[in-house]
């Protein structure tokens, strides 16, 4: 009987470890997704800024003539 409770304990411990690893993996994926979203947002901001600067320099060039 004692070995049965030991086996149950080990099974429970193993299940807890697997659950913990799954939660950590899910957390890492969420962090990676958030980082990718932030990077895409930054890229859009920089592209808009560059486009605005090009437009501004083009407008200045036409005013000088």
C-alpha angles and dihedrals in degrees: 000000000000093000090052092058090046090052090049090050092050092048091051091047091049091049091051091051092049091049091049092050091049091052092049091049091050090050092051091051091051090051091050091049091050091049091050091050092050091048092051090048091051091050091052091049092050092047091051091048092050092048091049092050091049090050091048094049090047090051091049091050092054092048092054093058 
